[in-house]
Amino acid sequence: MGGVLYVLVMAAVVVASDLLFFRGKTWFWERLAANVGVVLLFGAFYFRFLRSS
């Protein structure tokens, strides 16, 4: 259940940052890079702090 919630929060952050920072802009590569960066940050946080041993 915790993993599903973590993925939902990550998706919400990706969508919110996309809407807040790139509203009205059609820069595909910049939006993609920002979204990939958010996913990488969430992944790094997960593997550093939340992964069970």
C-alpha positions as CSV (number, residue, x, y, z in Angstrom):
1,M,0.0,0.0,0.0
2,G,2.8,2.4,0.8
3,G,4.4,1.9,-2.6
4,V,1.2,2.7,-4.4
5,L,0.8,5.8,-2.4
6,Y,4.4,6.8,-3.1
7,V,3.8,6.4,-6.9
8,L,0.6,8.4,-6.7
9,V,2.3,11.3,-4.8
10,M,5.1,11.2,-7.5
11,A,2.6,11.4,-10.3
12,A,0.8,14.3,-8.5
13,V,4.1,16.2,-8.2
14,V,4.9,15.6,-11.9
15,V,1.5,16.8,-13.0
16,A,1.5,19.8,-10.6
17,S,5.0,20.9,-11.6
18,D,4.1,20.5,-15.3
19,L,1.0,22.7,-14.9
20,L,2.6,25.3,-12.7
21,F,5.9,25.8,-14.4
22,F,5.2,25.0,-18.1
23,R,1.6,26.3,-18.5
24,G,1.0,27.5,-22.0
25,K,4.4,26.5,-23.2
26,T,4.9,23.7,-25.8
27,W,8.6,23.0,-25.1
28,F,8.5,19.2,-25.3
29,W,12.1,18.5,-24.4
30,E,12.2,20.9,-21.4
31,R,8.9,19.4,-20.0
32,L,10.2,15.9,-20.5
33,A,13.6,16.7,-18.8
34,A,11.8,18.3,-15.8
35,N,9.5,15.3,-15.5
36,V,12.3,12.8,-15.8
37,G,14.2,14.8,-13.2
38,V,11.3,14.6,-10.7
39,V,11.1,10.8,-11.3
40,L,14.8,10.4,-10.7
41,L,14.7,12.4,-7.5
42,F,11.8,10.3,-6.2
43,G,13.7,7.2,-7.2
44,A,16.9,8.3,-5.4
45,F,14.9,9.2,-2.3
46,Y,13.2,5.8,-2.3
47,F,16.4,3.9,-2.7
48,R,18.2,6.0,-0.1
49,F,15.6,6.2,2.6
50,L,12.5,4.0,2.1
51,R,13.8,0.7,0.6
52,S,13.5,-2.1,3.1
53,S,16.6,-4.1,3.7
